[in-house]
Amino acid sequence: MKKHRTVLLALTVLLVPGLSRAVEPYKNASLTVDERVADLLARMTLEEKVLQMRMFHANRGIRLNKDDQMELKGDTAERLTNGMGGIKNPGEALTPLRAAKLNNQLQKHIIENSRLGIPTLFVTESYNGVDAHGCTVFGRPINLAASWNRELVRAVWDVIGREARLRGMHMCHSPEADIIRDPRFGRMSEALGEDTYLTTQMILASVLGVQGGYGGAEKDRNTTHIGAVVKHFAGYGQVQGGTNFAAIDISPRVLIDEIFPPFKAAVRGAHALGIMASHGDINGVASHANRWLLTEVLRNQWGFKGYVVSDANDVARLHFFMKVAETPEAAAELGLKAGVDLDLYSDDAYVYLPDMVKKDPSLMEYIDRSAGYILRVKFILGLFDQPYNPLDEVVEVRSDASLALARTFDEESIILLKNQDNRLPLDKTSGKKIALLGPLLADDTQAAFEKIAGPGVRFVSDKGFRLTDDNRQRPTLNTDTEAGVQKLVDIAKDADLTVLFVGGDFFTSKEAFFGWALGDRDSLDPVGQQDDLVKRIKALGKPVVVVLKHRRTLSINVIAEQADAIVDCWDLSEFGEESIAKVLFGDVCPSGKLPVTVPRTIGQLPFHYSQKEINYKKGYLFTEPGPLYPFGHGLSYTTFSYDNLKISSPTMERDGQVVVSVDVTNTGKRAGKEVVQLYVKDEIGQVM
């Protein structure tokens, strides 16, 4: 006699009034995110899940023609047949309105041409604002740190989040929570300096801003801003030799106490929706294959519920570059089990997962986990309920308020390093002739200075020479500069004062890609004849003001010795020249502070201020001890007094707190802002 087993299948459906067709639970906005994710995962095939774990770049073949109609070239349409986890930079070269049109059409195509109608994440980057044409151009992240202003930083990233969403983007591979202590590293300006606490505060403000204050609760949604992918987890800025992709050697104590806190704050305090793993390794374990890092710490200890994305092609690189996986399939398994959810760009990693599952069904558990995290972010961003952007709101990109914020950001990030004999601010009514000279002079510098100074000052300007041949991959240093230097000296002879624009630019400090595109340096000295230029201009016996522009810390010994005044600008916004002029002529009182230590020589590295005390017991032969300029340094046109310092208690319990207060008074003749800095250390302590 045959035994029969009855199986009861329960399916929850939503019946909409007026319609006979049932609506699947994952489309029901009244359900929780977890309920919607679970329902959708249960309906998906293996292939559909794996496609949610992949991302490609829009430059493969996504275009908008002159009639504003989307065109899919090459194999793009085929790639999108069953959906896709994400697409990088669609419409990045278009105006915000045309980008929004393209992204609406692209999303519509993906939803309508896939079985389950799962929308795709469109992803950008944000180093100077949204990395796309037509958005507000802010200064670099290192400038944000130089402002030491959390409220301002959050406001800047709020604009970035809104402008990105208006053009149809959903996530950004920013901000960087890396601690940068080696100025040889070409990506220094993408991060927020050398200090763990300052970086942590800036990261909190950045993520909260770009995500529109998303609170992380089950009921919270983020439909007006984008999600942050905080990177590079972890220790990326600690590369040996200061070269991109190099090995990373960090003690467990430094890793946990100094490198982890900004990332932990991004997860627990700001509810970041994404984390990008680091190119490098940590003490021999590749980050993209590090289960302890990506699962035990990030998820189990910190409670991260967003998705982890690979850095470009880095899962596949476990095989062909890192050499820790014998085959591409082995690399895919390492990345998957470690906790990398989304495979960026590669066609040689997670693409193999469907066939791998047939041989090893246990991998299905990890695929469900990763696909679920990615879907969860899409639900939080409201993509299933509001997949398209309202085109009438795109006019809010580059609003007057956003442009004004870019100017304010510049003004608060400029650092007055030196002001001998109060040479600055300059007098608008002097009637003098000022020469604006040097290789870092911008096309609009003279016009900006004329606008700010008015008719009371005459200007002459000349770039003189370029630092390199401007090759974006492997720039060559320009050695044929003597004629240009002499030309600038001759111009300066006929001026009453010279403002020299020197330092470094994009070509002398940038991201390095393997051997075919370099961006790191083995020296911190200003390149070319810049030191010689400063000396020869100063030898004329006239005042010299230096405007320092750069993307890495430079050992500016000659400049510091020769210049009467130095303003450190790093890499400012699209209004940078005007902001510099405002500071030089006193319309703005400088308040920026150094987010890094400025060493005298590369031989002092590592030289961040917060090293162990024993490291400062001795200096070097024939070199003046100490930094050229210390972390936190920054002068003002006014003076401040600190009085009535109070500490609430001489002792503090393990989980207690001490309140410190001080009265700060502007004792000068100008209005100004002051960054009040408090440094704390345990005078006597042991590592047990």
NUSEKOL-155066 format. One record per residue: z, y, x of N, C-alpha, C, O in turn. Coordinates in steps of 0.1 Angstrom, whole numbers, plus 5000, padded with zeros to 4 digits. Layout:
# NUSEKOL-155066
ZYXZYXZYXZYX;...
This chain:
# NUSEKOL-155066
500049885008500050005000500050125009500850145018;499050215006498950335014500050445010500350464998;500650505020501550605018500850745018500050775027;501050825008500450955007501551065010502651055005;501151165019501951275022501351395016500251435019;502151465008501651595002502051705011503251725014;501051795015501351905023501052035014500052055008;502152115014502052235006501652355015502452385024;500552415013500152535021500452665013499952675002;501252745019501552875012500752985019500753005031;500153065011499353185016499753305008499653314996;500253405015500653525009499453625008498753645018;499253674996498053764994498553884986499553884979;497853994988498054114980496954134970495754144974;497354144958496354164947496354314944497254364939;495154374947495054514944494554544930493554474926;495254634922494754654908493254694908492854774916;492554634899491154664897490254574905489054584904;490854494914490054414923490454264921491654244920;489554184921489854044920490053974933490653864934;489454034944489553974957490954004963491454114963;491453904969492753914976492653984989491653974996;493554074992493654145005494554065014495654035011;494054035026494853955036496054035040496054155041;497153965042498454035046498354125058498954235058;497554095068497454175080496854315077496954405085;496154325065495554455061496554525052496254635047;497654475049498654535040499654625048500454575056;499454755047500254855055501654855051502554905059;502054795040503454795036504254685043505554685043;503654595049504354485057504754535071504254635075;505654465077506054505090504954475100504054385098;505054535112504054505122504154355126503054295128;505254305128505454165132504854065122504153965125;504954105109504454015098502854025099502253925097;502354145101500954155101500354085114499254025113;500954095125500554035137500553885135499553815138;501553825130501653685128500553635118499953525121;500353705108499253665098497953665105497153575103;497653775112496353785118496153675129495053615130;497153655137496953555148496653415142495853335147;497353385130497153255124495653235119495253125117;494953345117493553335112492553335123491353305121;492953365135491953385146491653255153492553165155;490453245158490053135166490453165181490853275184;490453065189490753075203489853185210490353265217;488553175207487653275213487953415209487853505217;488353435196488653565191489953615198490053735201;490853535200492153575207491853615221492353715226;491053535228490753575242489953705243490153775253;489053725234488353855234489353975232489054085238;490353955225491354065224492054085237492754185239;491953995247492654005260491654055271491954035282;490554115266489554165276489154305273489254355262;488654375284488254515283487054535292487054485303;486054615288484954645297484754795296485354865287;483954855305483754995306482555035298481554955298;482655145291481555195282480255215290479155225284;480355245303479055275310478155155312477055165317;478555035307477754915307476554935297475554865298;476755025287475655035278475955095264475255065254;476955185264477255255251476855405252477355475261;475855445244475355575245475255645231475355585221;475155775232474855855220473555935222473556005232;472555905214471255975217471256115212472256165207;470156185214470056325210470256355195470456465191;470056255187470256265173471656225169471956205157;472556215179473956175176474056035170474956015162;473255945174473255815169473655715181473055735191;474555625178474955535189473855435192473155385184;473755405205472855305210473555215219474355255228;473355085217474054985225472954915234471954855230;473154935247472154885257472654755263473854715263;471754685270472054565277472754455268472254425257;473754395273474454295266475654345258476554265253;475754475256476954535249477154485235478254445231;476054475227476154435213476654285213477454255204;476154205222476554065222478054055226478753975220;478554145235479954135239480854175227481954125227;480354255218481154295207481054215195481654245184;480354095195480154015184481453975177481553975164;482453935184483653885179484853975182485953925182;484554105184485654195187485854205202485254145210;486854295205487154325219488454395220488854475211;489254355230490554425232490454575234491154645227;489654605243489554755246488254785253487554695259;487854915252486754965259487155095267487755185261;486855105279487255215288486255325287485055315289;486755445284486055575285484755585277483855645282;484755545265483555575257483455725254484455785249;482255775256482055915253482656015263482856135260;483055975275483756055284482956175289483556285292;481656165289480856285294480356365282479656465284;480756335270480356415258481356515254482456515259;480956615247481856715241482856635232482556525227;483956695229484956625220484356585207484656475202;483556675201483056645188482056525189482056435180;481156535199480156425200480856295204480356185200;481856305212482656185215483256125203483255995201;483856205194484456155182483356085173483655985167;482156145173481156085165480755945170480555855163;480555945184480255815190481355715188481055595184;482555745189483655655188483855605174484255495172;483655695164483655645150482555545148482855445141;481355575153480255475151480555345158480255235153;481055355170481355235178482455155171482255035170;483455215166484555145159483955075147484354965143;483155155139482555095127481754975130481854875123;480954985140480154865144480954745148480654635143;482054765155482954655159483654595147483654475146;484154675138484854625126483954555117484254445112;482754605115481854545105481054435110480454355102;480954415123480254305129481054195135480654115143;482354195132483254085136483854025124484054085113;484253905125484653825113485853875107485953885094;486853925114488153965109488254125109489354175104;487354195114487354335114488454395122489054495118;488654345134489754395142489254515150488254495158;489854625149489454745157489754725172490454645176;489054815180489154805195489954935200489755035194;490654915210491355025217490355095226489655035234;490255225225489355305234490355375244491255445239;490055365256491055395267490555495276489355485281;491355595280490955695290491955705301492855615302;491855805310492855835320493255975319492556055312;494356015325494756155323495456205336496656195337;494656255345495256315358495256465357496256525363;494256525351494256675350494056705335493256785332;494856645326494556645312493656525309493456435318;493156515297492256395293491056395303490356495305;490856275308489756265318488456245311487856135310;488056355304486756355296486356505295487156595296;485056515293484456645292484956725280485156675269;485256855282485556945271487056955267487357015257;487856885274489356895271490056995280489457035290;491257035277491957125285492257065299492756955300;491957145309492157095323493457145328493557265330;494457065330495657095335495757075350494757015356;496857115357497057075371497356935372497556865363;497456885385497756745388499156715384499956805383;499456585383500856535380501856595390502956625386;501456595403502456645413502856795410503956835413;501956865404502257005399503257005388504157085388;503156905379504156895369505556875375506556935371;505656785385506956765392507456895399508656915399;506456975404506857095411507457195402508157295406;507157185389507757275379509257245376509957335373;509657125378510957075375511357105361512557125358;510457115352510657165338510257055328509157035325;511256975323511056865315510356905301509456835297;510857015296510257065283508757095285507957065276;508457165296507057205298506157085300505057075295;506756985308505956865310505656785297504556735295;506656775289506456715276505456785267504656725261;505456915268504456995260503056975265502156965257;502956965278501556935284501056805280499956795276;501956705281501456565277501256555262500556465257;501956635254501756635240500356685237499656625228;499856785244498456825242497556725247496456695240;497756655258496956545263496856435252495756385249;497956395246497956295236497156335224496356245218;497256455219496556495207495056515210494256475202;494756575221493256595224492556465226491456445222;493256365233492656235234492356165221491356115219;493356175212493256105199492156175191491456105183;492056305192491056375184489656345188488656345179;489456305200488056265204487856115203486756065206;488856045197488655905194489255805204488955685203;490155845212490855755222492155715216492755775207;492655605222493855545217494955515228496155515225;494555495240495455465251494955545263493855575264;495955575273495455625286496155555297497355515296;495455525307496055455319496755565327496355595339;497755615322498655725328499855725319499855685308;500955785324501155845337501555745348501855635345;501655795361502055715372503555735374504055845376;504255625374505655625377506055585391507155555395;504955575400505155535413505955635421505755755419;506855595430507555685439506655695452506355595458;506255815455505355835467506155905478506556015477;506255835489506955885501506155875513506655905524;504855845512504055835524502755925521501855885514;502756045527501556135524500256085530499256145527;500255985538498955925542498155875530496955865530;498955835520498355765508497555875500498055975496;496255835498495355935492495555965477495056065472;496355885470496555905456497855975454498455975442;498456045463499756105462499856205451500856205444;498856285448498956385438498856335424499156405414;498556205422498556145409499956105404500156085392;500856105413502256075410503156195410502656305410;504456175410505456285407506456305418507456365416;506056265430506856295442507756175447507456065444;508656215455509456115463510756075457511355975461;511256145447512556125442512656045429511856065420;513555945429513655855418514155935405513555915394;515156015406515656085394514556185389514356185377;514056265397513056365393511856295386511356335376;511356185393510256115387510656045374509756055364;511855995373512255935360512256035349511756015338;512756155351512856265341511456305337511156335326;510556315347509156355344508456245336507656275327;508656125339508056015332508556005318507755985308;509856025316510356025302509656135294509156115283;509556255300508956365292507456335290506956375279;506756285300505356255299505056155288504156175279;505756045288505455935278505855985264505055955255;506956045263507356095249506356195244506056205232;505856275253504856375249503456315245502956345234;502956235254501656175251501656085239500656065232;502756015236502855925225503355995212503755935202;503456135213503856205201505256185196505556195184;506156145205507556115202507755985195508855965189;506855895196506955755190508355695194508655695206;509055655184510455615186510755465188511855435192;509755385187509855245190510455155179510555035180;510855215168511455145157510355075149509155115149;510754965141509754895134508954985124507754955122;509555075118508955165109508055275115507255335108;508255295128507555405135506055375137505755255140;505255475136503755455139503355575147504055685147;502255565154501755665163500255685159499455625165;500055775150498655795145498055935149496855955146;498856025155498256155159498056165174497456255178;498656075182498656075196498155945201497655855193;498255925214497755795220498955725226500055775227;498755605231499755525238499655545253498555555258;500755535260500755555275500755415281501455325276;499955395292499955285300500555325313499855385322;501855305315502555355327502255265339502255135337;501955315350501455235362502055295375502555405375;502055215385501555085387502754995390503455015400;503054895382504254825382504154705392503454605389;504854705403505754805408505654825423505154735430;506054935428506154965442504755005448504655005460;503855035440502455065445502455175455501655165465;503255275454503255385464503855355477503755435486;504455235478505055195491504155115500504655035508;502855125499501955045506502055075521502255185526;502054965529502254975543501055055550499855025546;501355145559500355225565499755335556498855405561;500255345544499755445535498355415530497655515526;497855295531496455265527496455185514497255095512;495555225505495355165492495155015493494354975502;495754935485495654785484496454715495496554595495;497154795504497854725515499154655509499554675498;499754575517500954495513502054585511502154705517;503054545504504254615500505454535504505654425500;506354595512507554525517508754615513509054715519;509454575502510554655497511754555496511654445491;512954605500514154525499514454525484514154615476;515154415479515554405465516354525461516254565449;517254575469518054685465517254815463517454885453;516354845472515454965470514554945458514355035450;514054825456513254795444513954825431513454895423;515154775430515954785418516554925416516454985405;517054985427517755115426516855235426517155335420;515655225433514855335435513455335429512955435424;512855215429511455195424511455165409510555225402;512355085404512355045390512655155380512155155369;513655245383514155335372513155405364513255415352;512055465370511155535362510455445352510155485340;510155325356509455225347510455185336510055175324;511655155340512655115330512855225320513055195308;512855355324513055465315511855475305511955505294;510655455311509455455302509455355291509055375280;510055235294510155125285511255145275511055145263;512455165280513655175272513855315265514355325254;513555415273513855555268512655615261512955695252;511455585264510255645258509355545251508355595245;509655415251508955315243507455315246506655315237;507155315259505755305264505055185257505655075257;503855205253503055095247502355015257501854905253;502255055269501454975279502054995293502755095296;501854895301502254885315501054835323500454735319;500754895334499654845343500354785355501154845361;499954665358500454595370499854665383498854725382;500554645394500154705407499154625414499054505413;498254695421497254625430497954535440497354425442;499054575445499554505457500454395453500454335442;501254355463502254245462503654305464503754415468;504654225461505954265464506554155472506854045467;506754175485507354075494506553945494507153835494;505253955494504453835494503953785481503153695481;504553835470504153775457503253885450503653995447;501953845448501053945441501553985428502053905420;501554115425502154165412501454105400502154075390;500254075401499454025389499753875387499353815377;500553815397500953675395502453655396502953545398;503153765393504553775395505253755382505553855375;505653635378506253615365507653685364508053735354;508353685376509653745376509553895373510353955365;508553965378508354105376507854135362508454215355;506754065357506154105345506754035332506554085321;507453935334508053865322509653875323510253925313;510253825334511653825334512253965334513153995326;511754055343512354185343511854275332512554325324;510454285331509854375321510154345307510554425299;510054215303510154175289511654125286512254175277;512054035294513353975291514554065293515454065285;514554135304515654225307515554365301516454415296;514354415301514154555295513654555281513754665275;513154445276512754445262511454505259511254555247;510554505268509154565266508454485256508354365256;507754565246507054495236505654545235504854505225;505154615244503754655245502954555252503354435253;501854595258501054495265500954535280501054655283;500754435288500554455303499054445305498454345302;498454545312497054535315496854525330497654575338;495854455335495654445349495054575354494454655347;495254605367494454705373493054645375492854525374;492054735377490654695377490454565384490554555396;490054455377489554325382490654255390490354155397;491954295388492954235397493354095394493954035403;493154045382493353905380492453825388492853725394;491153855387490153785395490353805410490153705417;490953915414491153935428492253845434492453835446;493053785425494053695430493353575437493853515446;492053555434491253455440490453515452490653475463;489653615449488653655460489153765469488553795479;490353825466490853925475492253895480492453905492;493153875471494553845475494653705481495553675489;493753615478493653475483494953395480495453325488;495453415468496553335464496253225453497053145449;494953235449494453135439493253065445492353135450;493152935444491952865450490652885442489652875448;490752915429489552925421489753045411490853085409;488653095405488753195395489653145383490453225378;489553015380490352965369491852965372492652995364;492052925385493452925389494053075389495253095386;493253165392493653305392493953345378494953415375;493053305368493253335354494653275349495353345342;494853155353496153095349497353165355498353185348;497253205367498353275374498653405366499853435363;497653485364497753605357498353595343499253665338;497853495335498253465322499653435321500453485313;500053335329501453285329502453395334503653395330;502053475343502853575348503153685338504253745338;502253705329502453805318501453915318501654025311;500253905324499153995322498453965309497853865308;498454065300497954035287496454075285495754005278;496054185292494754235290494054245304494554305313;492854185305492154165317491054285318490154285310;491354375327490454495328489254475336489354435348;488054485329486754485335486154345339484954325337;486954255343486454135350485654045341486054015329;484553985346483853875340484053745347483353655346;485153745355485453625364486853585363487453545373;487553605351488953565350489253515336489053395334;489653595327490053545314488853495305489053425295;487653525310486453465303486553315303485953245295;487253255313487353115314488353045305488452925304;489253125299490353075292489952975281490652865280;488952995273488652895262488352755267488852665262;487652755278487352615284488652565291488852445291;489452645296490652605303491652545293492352445296;491652595281492652545270492252405266493052325263;490952375266490452245262491052145272491352025268;491252185285491752085295493252095295493951995298;493852205291495252225292495752305280495852425280;495952235269496352305256497652385257497952465249;498452355267499752435269499452585271500352665269;498252615276497952755278497952835265497952965265;497752765254497552835241498852925238498653025232;499952875242501152955239501153085246501553185240;500653095258500553225265499453315259499553435259;498353255255497253325249497753395236497453505233;498453315227499053365215499953485218499953585211;500753465228501753575232500953705236501353805231;500053685245499353805249498453875239498553995237;497753795231496953855220497753925210497454025205;498953865208499953925198500454055203500554145195;500754075216501154205221500054305219500354425216;498854275222497754365221497554405206497354525203;497554315197497454345183498554425178498354515170;499754405183500954485179500654625182500954715174;500154665194499954805198498854865188498954975184;497854785185496854835176497454865162497054965156;498354785157498954815144499854945145499855025136;500554955156501455075158500655195159501055305153;499455195165498555305165497855335152497055425152;498055245142497455275129495955245129495255285119;495455165138493955145139493455055127492255065123;494254975122493854885110493754975097493054935088;494555075097494655155085493855285086493355335075;493755345098493055465100492155445112492455515123;491055365111490255335123489355455128488955455139;489155555119488155655123488855795123489855815117;488255875132488856015134488156115124486956115122;488956205118488456305110487756415119488356475127;486456425117485656515126486056655125485856735134;486556695113486856835111488056885119488257005120;488856795124489956835132489756845147490656885154;488556805151488256805166488256955171488356965183;488157055163488157185168489457225174489557325181;490557145172491857165178491857145193492757185200;490857075198490757045213490457185220489657255215;491157205230491057335238491457455229490757555229;492457435222492957545213493557655222493757635234;493657775217494257885225495657855230495957885241;496457785222497757745226497757645238498557655247;496757555238496657455249496257525262496757495272;495257625261494857695273495957775278496057795290;496757835269497857925274498857835281499557875290;499057715276500057625282499557585296500357565305;498257565298497757535311498057645321498457615333;497957765316498357885325499857885328500257905340;500657865318502057855320502457745330503357765339;501857635328502157525337501857555352502557535361;500657625354500257665367501357755373501857745384;501757855365502657965370504057905374504657955383;504457805366505757745369505757635380506757595385;504557595385504457495395504157555409504257475419;503757675410503457735423504757765430505757815425;504757725443505957725451505857835462504857835470;506757925463506758015474507557955486508757945485;506757915496507457845507507957945517509057925523;507258055519507758155529507358295525506358315518;508258395528507958535524508658625534509558695530;508058625546508658705557508658855554507558905550;509758915555509859065553509359105539508859215537;509459015529509059035516507659085515507359185508;506759015522505359055522504759045508503959125504;505258955500504858935486505958985477507158975481;505659035466504259055460503459165466504059265471;502159155464501259265469501259385459501559365447;500859495464500859625457499559645450498459645457;499459655437498259675430497659815432496459845429;498459915437498060055438497860095452497860215455;497759995461497760035476496460095480496460165490;495360065473494060115477493560035489492460075495;494159935493493759855505492659765502492359725490;492059715513490959615512491559485516492059465527;491459385507491959255509490859155511489859145503;490859075522489858965524490358835518491458795522;489558775510489858645504489058545511487758535509;489558465520488758385529489258235530490458215527;488358155534488758015538488057905530487457935520;488057785535487357675530487757625516487057555509;488957665512489457625499489257735488489857735477;488557845492488157945482487357885471486457815474;487657925459486857875447485757985444485858095448;484857935436483758025432484258145424483658255424;485358125416485758235408487058305413487658385406;487358285426488558345432488458505431489458565426;487358565436487358705437487458765423488058865421;486658715414486658765400488058755394488558845387;488858645397490158635391491058735398491958795391;490958755411491858855417491558995413492459075411;490259025411489859165406490459185392490859295388;490459085384490959095370492459125370492959205363;493159055379494659065379495059195386495959265382;494459225397494859345405494359475400495059575401;493259475392492759595387491959685397491759625408;491659805394490859885403491559945416490860005424;492859915417493559975428493459905441493959945451;492759785441492559705453491059665454490459635444;490559675467489259625469489259485475490159455483;488259405472488259275477486859235483485859295479;486959155493485759085499486058945500487258915504;485158855498485458705499484358635505483158665505;484758525512483758435518484458295521485658295526;483758195518484358055521484258025536485157955541;483258065542483058035557482557905561481457895567;483157795556482657665560483357565550484257595543;482757445549483257335541484057235550483657215562;485057175545485757085553485056955556485156905567;484256905546483556775548482056795543481756905538;481356685543480056685537480056655522478956645516;481256645516481456625502480856495497480556475485;480756395506480356265501481556195494482656185499;481356155481482456115473482955975477484155945474;482255905485482755775489483355775503484555745504;482555815513483155825526482755955532481755965540;483556065529483156195534483256195549484156135555;482456275555482456295570482956435573482556535566;483856445582484456575586483356665592482556625600;483356785587482356885592482856945605483857015606;482156915616482556965629481757085633482057155643;480757125626479857235629480357365622479757415613;481657405625482257515617482557635625483057735619;482257635638482557755646481957885641482657985641;480657875637480057995632480758045619480858165617;481157955611481757995599483158055601483558155595;483857995611485158055615485058195620485758285616;484058215629483858345635483458445624483858565625;482658405615482258495604483458545596483558655592;484458455593485658485586486558585594487058675589;486558565607487358645616486758785616487458885615;485458795616484758925616485059005603485159125603;485058925592485358995579486759045579487059155574;487658965584489058995584489359125592490259195589;488559145603488759265611488659385603489259495606;487859385593487559505585488359515573488159605564;489359435571490259435559491659475564492059465575;492459515554493859555557494759435556495859425563;494359325549495259205547494259095544493259115537;494658975549493858855546494658755538495758725541;494058705527494558585520493758465524492558465520;494358375531493558255535493858135526494958105523;492758075521492757965512492457835521491357815524;493557765524493357645533494157525528494857545518;493957415534494757295530493857175529493357125540;493657125517492757005515492157005502492657075493;491256915499490556905486490456765482490956665488;489656735471489356605466488856515477489256395477;487956565485487356475495488256435507487956335514;489356505509490256475520491456405515492356365523;491556375502492756305496492356245483492256315473;492056115482491556055470491755905470492255845480;491455835459491655695458490655625467489455655467;491155525475490255445483489955315477490855255471;488655275478488255145472487755055484486655085489;488554965487488154865498487654945510488255045514;486554895516486054965528484955065526484555135535;484355065514483155145511483455285506482555365504;484755305502485155435498486555465502487455405498;486655565512487955585518488655715513487955805508;489955715513490655835508492055855514492655955512;492455755522493755765529493555825543492355825548;494555875549494455935563495555885572496555845568;495255895585496155855595496855975602497455965612;496656095596497156215601497556305589496956295579;498556385591498956485581498556625584498856715577;497956645596497556775600496356825591495556745587;496256955589495057005581493856975589493756985601;492756925582491556885589490756995594490857115590;489956965604489057065610489657175617490757165623;489057295616489457415624490357505616490457625619;491057455606491857535598493057605605493357715603;493757525614494857585622494257685631494857795633;493157665637492557765646492157885638492257995643;491657875626491257985618492558075615492458195616;493658015612494858085609495258165621495658285620;495258095633495658165645494758285648495258395652;493458275647492558375650492558495641492358605645;492858465628493058575618494358645621494458775621;495458575624496758635627496658715640497358825641;495858675650495758755662495158895661495258975670;494558915649494059055646495159155644494959275644;496359105642497559195641497659255627498359355625;497159185617497259225603497959115595497959005599;498459155584499259055576498358945571497158965568;498858825571498158705566499058635556500158595559;498458615544499058535533498258405532497058415531;498958295532498258165530498458115516499558105511;497358075510497358005497497057855501495957825505;498057775499497857635503497457545491498257535481;496257485492495857395481495657255488495157245499;496157155481496057025487496456915477496956945466;496156795480496556675472497456575479497756475473;497756615491498756535498499656635506499156745509;500856595510501656675518501056685532500556585538;500956805537500356835551501456885560502356965556;501356855573502256905583501657045588500857045597;502157145581501557285583502357365593502657475590;502557305605503357375615502757515619503457615619;501457515622500857635626500857735615501057855618;500557695603500457785592501857845590502057965587;502957755590504257805588504757905599505458005596;504257885611504557985622503758115621504358215623;502558105617501658225618501658305605501558425606;501758245594501558325581502758405578503858365581;502558525573503658605568504158555555505358575552;503358495547503858435534502958315531501758315534;503558215524502858095520503158065506504358055502;502158055497502357995484501657865483500457845486;502457765479502057625478501557595464502357605455;500257565462499757555449499357405445499057385433;499357315454498857185452497557195445496657245451;497357135433495957135427496157185413496557105404;495857315410496157375397495057345387494157275389;495257405375494357395363493057465365492857525375;492357465354491057545354491357695355490357775358;492557735353492957885355493657905368494358005369;493557815377494357825389494157955397495158005402;492958005399492758115407493458245401494058325408;493358255388494058365381495558345382496258445384;496058225381497458205383497958245397499058305398;497158205407497558245421497558395422498558445428;496558465417496558605417497758675410498358765415;498158615399499358665392500658655401501458745401;500758545408501958525416501858625428502858685432;500658635435500558715446500858865443501358935451;500458905431500559045428501759075419501959185414;502658975417503958995411503958995396504959025390;502858965389502858945375503758825371504358825360;503858725380504658605378505558595390505158605401;506858575387507858545398507858395400508258325391;507558355412507458205415508758135413509858185416;508758015407509957935405509757795408510657715406;508557745413508357605416509157565428509557645437;509557435428510257375439509557255444508857185437;509757225457509057105463509556975457510756955457;508656895452508956755447508956655459509156535456;508656705471508556615482509156695494509356815494;509456615505509856675518508556705526507656615526;508556815533507356845541507756815556508656895561;507256715562507656685576506956775586505956835583;507456775598506756845609505656765614504656825619;505756635614504756545620504756415613505756375607;503656345614503556215608504556115614504956015608;504956145627505856055634507256045628508055965631;507556145619508956145612508956045600510056025595;507855995596507855915584508555785587508455725598;509255725577509555785564510555895565511455895573;510355995556511156115557511556175544511856295543;511656095534512156145521513656175522514356115530;514056275515515456335517516556235514517656245519;516256135505517356045500517555915508517955815502;517155925520517355805529518855775531519655865528;519155665537520555635541520955745551520155785560;522255775550522755885559522555855574522355945582;522655735578522555695592521155735598521055755610;520155735589518855775594518755915599517755945606;519655995596519656135600520556165612520756285615;521156065618522056085629521356135642521956205650;520056105644519356135656517956185652517356135643;517456275660516056315659515156255669515456145674;514156325673513156275683513156375695513356495694;512856315707512656395718511556505716510456475711;511756625721510756725722510256775708509256845707;510956745698510656785684511856845677512956785678;511756955671512857015663513256925652512356875645;514556905651514956805640514856865626514656985624;514856775616514756825603513356845598512456845606;513256855585511856885579511357025581512157115585;510157045580509557175580510057255568510457375569;509957185556510557245544511157125536510557015535;512457145532513157035525512757015511512257105504;512956895506512856865491513656965483514756995487;513057015473513757115464513557255468514057345461;512957285480512757415485511857495476510757445472;512057625475511257715468511857855466512957865461;511257955471511758095471511358165458510658115450;511958285457511658365445511558515450511858545461;510958595441510958735443512258805440512458925442;513158735433514458785430515558705437515258605443;516758735434517858665440518858615429518858675419;519558505432520458455422521758425429521858385441;522858445422524158415427524758295419524558295407;525458215425526158095419527658115420528158135431;528258125408529758155408530458065398529858005390;531758055400532657995390532257845388532257795377;532057775400531757635399532957555394534057575399;532757475384533857395379533457245377532357215374;534457165380534257015379535356965369536556995372;535056895359535956865349537056775354538256775348;536756695364537856595369537456565384536356555387;538456555392538256515406537856365408537356325418;538056285397537756145398536856105385536856185375;536255995386535455945375535555795373535455725383;535855755361535955605359534555545360533555615360;534555415361533255345362532255375352531055395355;532655385339531755415328532055555322531655585311;532655635330533055765325531955875329530855845333;532355995328531456105331532256225336533456245333;531656305345532256435350531256545346530056535348;531856655340531056765336531156875347532256915351;529956915352529957025362529257145356528257135350;529857265358529357385353529357495363530157495372;528457585363528357705372527657815365526757805357;528057935368527458055363526358105373526658125385;525158115368524058165376523558295371523358315359;523558395380523258535377522058585385522058565397;521058645378519958715385520458845391520758935384;520658845404521158965411520059055417520359155424;518859025414517759105419517159205409517859235399;515959255412515359365404514259315396513659395388;513959185396512859125388513459015379514358945383;512758995368513058875360512558755367511558755374;513258645366512858525373513558405367514558415360;512958285371513558155367514158085379513558095390;515258015377515857945387516057795383516557765372;515657705392515957565390517257535397517357535409;518257495389519557465394519657325398519457235389;519857295410519857155415521257105419521957175426;521556985415522856925418522556795424521856705418;523056765436522956645443524256575444525256635447;524256445441525456365441525356245450524256185451;526456215458526456095466527856045467528856115465;527955915469529155845471529555865486528855805494;530555945489530855965503531355845510531055825522;532055765503532555635509532155525500532655525489;531455425505531055315496530555195504530155215516;530555085498530054955504529154885495529154895483;528254805501527454715494528154575495528254525506;528454525484529254395484528354275482528854165482;
